[in-house]
Amino acid sequence: MRIAVDTGLLFAAAGRSAGLASQVLGLRGQLDAVGTEASASGAPDASQAMSACCQDWSATLGVLAERVAGTGTNLGAAGAAYTTTDTTAIPAP
């Protein structure tokens, strides 16, 4: 049985995951700004509700960004492990 892994695709996916995590963090920053603006709207109940909603979504986006970044890290580590195995542990034919 032979296992073939395209390490280039693993490394590419790791890079795309890092980029996506960065975009999610950017969205989180925009949402934080909306929450700050909402708290200054002048209608206390609406401001409080909108601010709380933005805070909750912001926290969720933060967790999502961490998970996506972690997936990217794991993909990169898998690519590195397969590369090491291919170059050191498996003899050339």
N, C-alpha and C positions, 0 to 999 in steps of 0.2 A: 504494500500500500504506500502510495506517495502522496504527500501533502504539499501543495504548491501555494505559496502566499505571495501576493504582489505587494511587497513592502512599500513601493512607491505610492500605491493607493492608500495604504495605512498612514503614511506621512502626510499625504495630501489631505486626507480626511481630518487628521489632527490639526492641520493649519486652518482648514475651513471651520472646524469647531471653535478654535481660538477666535477667529474673526466673528463668528456668530455670537459667542459669549460677549465680545466687546460691543457688538450692536445691541444686545439685550441690556447691557449696562448703560449704554447711551439712552435707550428708551426709558430705563429706570430714572435716569437723571432728568429727562423731560417730564416724566410723571411727577417727580418730586417738585419741580417748578410749578406745575399745574396745581398741586396740593397747596403750595405756599400762596399762590395767587388766590385760590379758592378761599383760603382762610381769611383773606382781606376783603372779601366781597361785600361785607356789610350786613348780610342776613345771617345772624348767628347760627340758627339751626341748619340752614343749608350749607353754610360754610363749614360747620363742624362735620356734617355728614360727608361732604365732598372731600374734606381734608382726611377724614378717617378712611374713606374708600381709597384715596390715592396712596395713603401710607400702607394699607394692606396690599394693594397691587404692587407697590414698590418693593415691599418685603418679598413677595412671591417672585417678582422678576429677579431679585437678588439671588434667591435660591436657585432659580432656573439657570441664571448665568453661571453660578458655581458648578452646577451639575454638568452643563454643557462644556465648560472649561475642563472639568475633571474627565469627561469622556474624551476630550481631545488629548489630554495628558496620557490617558490609558492607551489610546490609539498609537500615539508616538512611542510609548514604552513597548507596545507589542511589536511595532515595526523594528525598533532597535533590537529587541530580543530575537526576532526571527532573523535579522541581519547577522547578529553575532552567531547564532546557531548555524546559519548557512555557511558562514566563513570559517568557523572554527571546529564545529563538532561533526560535520558531515564531510567525509573525504571526497575529493574530486573523483569523478568516474574515470 
